[in-house]
Amino acid sequence: MMKNRIVPRVVELAEGVYIETAIPRENHAALRSGFAGYPSNPRWTVRKYQAWKQGRQWRQALKDGSMAVQEKRLVATETALKMAIAPPEEERTSWRSPLKKLAFSLN
């Protein structure tokens, strides 16, 4: 029985910019297209469009500073990693019914 394995591959997004990803090889051109800022192709399959969108998101993250190129690799910066690992802000422990606002008294 053959299992589907996710094999990480190194992809060249732009000249001298590499990243390790599990996106299949047949979608690498769409991934590079999104990273380069080209528009999506309306004839693409869903998977190619998702790869294109991922490339676009990485380009935006590089522009925002949450990712950086270090030793020819695109990696997340320390501040982005800290935010991803940070515990969630204060969670609400009590629940209040939205109908409570509508309650009124006859007294």
Secondary structure, 3 states (H helix, E strand, C coil): CCCCCCCCEEEEEECCEEEEECCCHHHHHHHHHHHHCCCCCCCCCHHHHHHHHHHHHHHHHHHHCCEEEECCEEEECHHHHHHHHCCCCCCCCCCCCHHHHHCCCCC
